[in-house]
Amino acid sequence: MKLLLSFLMGTSLWAQAAAQANSGYKTAEGRERVAKTLAASDRDGRQKPKELIAALDLKPGMTVADLGTGVGYMLPYLSAAVGPTGRVLAVDIFADFLNQAKATAARHNLTNVEFILGNEKDPKLPEKEVDLVLTLDAYHHFDFPQMSLAVIARSLHTGGRLAIVDFYKAGFRDPAHIRLDQADVIKEVEGYGFRFLSKADHMPGTQYIAIFTPAK
């Protein structure tokens, strides 16, 4: 019985976790509807990208990964923050989103952005090359957090950071869409090989920032 319980607990780690959050992304039509929200003209007021960049403490020459880049909303801000000697790795698991991110980069003449098509288990980040991984409004979509976080940890330089910017359950229009609230996100990420560094409100009552570094 103990052996069976251990097996079931182990296999549950690999189960898809974000089925409800990801239901609208399963078709091209669904992603097209999401893309309109991601690129909406009023998003700056809701997202405060300049304030977010300041909070991330990015420096020229850094390599930063925008994990779950979507339509590339943050790419102009990240590109400017790391400068011409830095790199931005724009990662998404959907080729149609990545194509829109490429169009965003071309529209803004961003020359320091590279594009990576990952998958739900592996973001395909290069090992030991990244200073900061940003997941903006994306962590609640992680279906296989243990596997994705293992790749993120390997991608970071010594002292590299993971920044999760996500919604409080109570501050989101559909709380069930957000699979874990802030405290449980911190516990989960710590449980999968990271050390918690800090947290702060980004949009008070709506969004938070949680910062981590690999535990080893």
Beta strands, then each sheet from edge to edge (+ up, - down):
strand 1: 63-67
strand 2: 87-92
strand 3: 113-117
strand 4: 130-136
strand 5: 156-167
strand 6: 194-203
strand 7: 207-214
sheet 1: 3+ 2+ 1+ 4+ 5+ 7- 6+
end
